[in-house]
Structures are given as structure tokens and as C-alpha cells.
Amino acid sequence: MVRGSFRRLVSQSFSIAGKWQQQQLRRLNIHEYQGAELMNKYGINVPRGVAISSVDEVKKAVRDVFPNENELVVKSQILAGGRGLGTFKSGLKGGVHVVKVDQVEEITGKMLGQILVTKQTGPQGKIVSKVYLCEKLSLVNEMYFAITLDRTTAGPIIIACSKGGTSIEDLAEKYPDMIIKVPVDVFKGITDEDAAKVVAGLDPKVADRQSAIDQVKKLYGLFCEQDCTLLEINPIAETSDHKLVAADAKLNFDDNAAFRHKDIFALRDTSQEDPREVAAAKADLNYIGLDGEIGCMVNGAGLAMATMDIIKLHGGTPANFLDVGGSASENQVVEAFKILTSDERVKAILVNIFGGIMKCDIIASGIVNAAKEVALKVPVVVRLEGTNVDQGKRILKESGMKLITADDLDDAAEKAVQAASS
């Protein structure tokens, strides 16, 4: 069962993250087993399952949860899609296996603590700290279902396809006419007519249509009440006993709603995230890792985007998006440099600060202290402008540090690209 890499919906077509890349996202991502538990609370049909974190837990889990099962599905839990087609660095093929009960312990041992590489993890992969043991359902039909937010209609939109079980990229390519989109009025909520359109798009073969409509409405209720940005089930399936079942669960939640859902945001698994982004969040910095060679430190998202663009214009590639904000302290600047220099791919650092609320002398002091504390081994290009700029430049000049100064953004980008390539 492949978790789709559905990224966003545009008015006429899908925009699919078929190739791994890091991007800025404002959402919490939780594991499949956590999503299934949440769905179950909303009365949504999910397979019977239990998550375990050690081989020692297998026998008890099988005895207590699956006493009459002959086969189980063993699913590695990582925050990335494509698990079924992934490969462990140990050589084991596939992050999802259907095995006899007496083989569960063996396959679990081969997954736990190992690195699983999928098309969405990048070559470094992600560590499997838990596996999800599920009952093997007798599926007669697999479909695709998702709810996300649509800018065009300014509200939630439900996507359904009568084919499922494979990546949404493949579905969009092979069966574009089978994919339907049902926008929901955020003020009225989902109607029976809306839910019926979704069920018609799923085109169940044996499941009771009214029960399926009820399931769609419950899924929409979960999406809205829990401030989801994405609820994806691939596959949503029909069983031989005529039920519609969420055989997979991918849920994302809006970070801005964290204060309303402390229980859900307590589920965050930082072991699955970029450690630099985790460190940045603790220091109240906005950091997104990219794959270039020039580290960027700026104040303001707009300036960050302009800085990354002009680096590309001069033939370089940005290694990150790092916004220290409008009121960063000297300690935050030091922390920012630690994060930037922790990336082995960084060959040069470009500091581009426009001093408004954030004063240039504070940035300059932080740069100097950071340079001393982290023992900088890469060239640093600094462009300062705005409040207390003269004091800032004087601090840099009198520091005795080998810092490259620039008069404007174009000059700074050109010098950073040259420094990175030398």
C-alpha cells in the first residue's frame, strides 16, 4: 500500500511531488498508526492494528490483538510515502510485508532500527522506530480518497478516484478522467449531495452506498475539527463483508492550530525531521534545508526569497532558507551560524540583513561571536543595510575576522558564488 505524495491541488491539474525535494511546509505530519487511531475515534472504519517499538512486544501484541489471525500486515512507520516500494539500507526490499503470524517477529526485527529509503525520503532514508501490525483484510476493490485545501475555491476540496493503491502520480497519469474533485462550502459544511458525488467518484462495487456516504461525512468532520491541511487514504478499500475501510492513513495538521490541539501536536516525531530544522525551531528561527552550497541568513521571508533568487541568477545554489526574523537576539544569530555550518555541503555563507526592527549592530556582533565560537571554515559574505549600519560595519571591521563585505545584494551574491567555487 503506497502512501501518495499529494502536495497541492491547482485549478486544472495535479502538482505532484514525484521527485524527492525539501520544501517549506506549515503542517504537522503524523504516522499512519496515529492517523488510524484518530480516524477510529471518529467512527471511521480502519483495520485492527497495534504499533510496536521492539521485537519483544510482538508475541504479546499477536496474543492480545490478533488471537485468531493466520497472517498479518507488517508496516514500517516513517514520515514519507512509497514505503511499500522502498528498500532498507540493510538490503531488505519493501517497507510493507504480508506474512504468516509465526514470521512477524522475524520481519519486525529486520525493520526496527533500520534505515528505509523511498522515493520521498531522499538517499539518506529515514529510520524505522516503530512498526504497525495490522489485520490482513480481504479487499475486493481499492480506491483513492483525499481532502485538502484548494486556493481556487478558497476552501476544502475532496478528491476521489475509483482506482487506488498506487501513487497518486501514477493515478493522475493513467486515469486522469477518473479523478473527481468536489469542493465543499466551508460555511455550509459537507452536504449529503457533496458526499454522494464523492461516493459516485469512488464507484464502490459492493459497499453500501449510504454507509459510504456516512463515512465520507465523518472523514470531512475529522478534517475540519482537527484543522487538517491534508487527509489522504490510499487505498480506501472495499472489503468482502461490504465495508468501506481506510486501509492507510496520512494526515497533516496546520501548525497555526497547535494551540487548539495540544494532544495531537504532542505526537510530533522529531526523529523523522531534519535535525537542523528541529534545532532552528527551538531557537525560534525559520529554517528550511535545501541542497545547494551557499548558506543564507537573512531577516524576512521576502528578503530570503530574493536572496535565493539572486544566488541562482549568479550561477550558485542556495543551501537553505534561514530567516532570523525582525527581532532576533545575538544568541539567535550565533545559533543560526551553528545550524548553517552543520551542513557539510555549505561552501560559503551569505548574510543579507536589512536593519529595521532588527538592528545591524546586533547582527554584526552575533556574526563575530558566532565566527569565533564555531571556528568558521568557509568564507562569509556580509551585506548590511538599514538601522545602525555604520556601527555594524565598524564591528565587523574591528573584529579581525576574515569576513567579506558587500555594498549591495547583487555584489554580495556575486562574491558568495565566487567564494563557494574557489
Secondary structure, 3 states (H helix, E strand, C coil): CCCCCEEEECCCCEEECCCCCCCCCCCEECCHHHHHHHHHHCCCCCCCEEEECCHHHHHHHHHHHCCCCCEEEEEEECCCCCHHHCEECCCCECCEEEEEHHHHHHHHHHHCCCEEECCCCCCCCEECCEEEEEECCCEEEEEEEEEEEECCCCEEEEEEECCCCCCHHHHHHHCHHHEEEEECCCCCCCCHHHHHHHHHHHCCCCCCHHHHHHHHHHHHHHHHHCCEEEEEEEEEEEECCCCEEECCCEEEECHHHHHHCHHHHCCCCHHHCCHHHHHHHHCCCEEEECCCCEEEEECCHHHHHHHHHHHHHCCCCECEEEECCCCCCHHHHHHHHHHHHCCCCCCEEEEEEEECCCCHHHHHHHHHHHHHHCCCCCCEEEEEEECCHHHHHHHHHHCCCCEEECCCHHHHHHHHHHHHHC
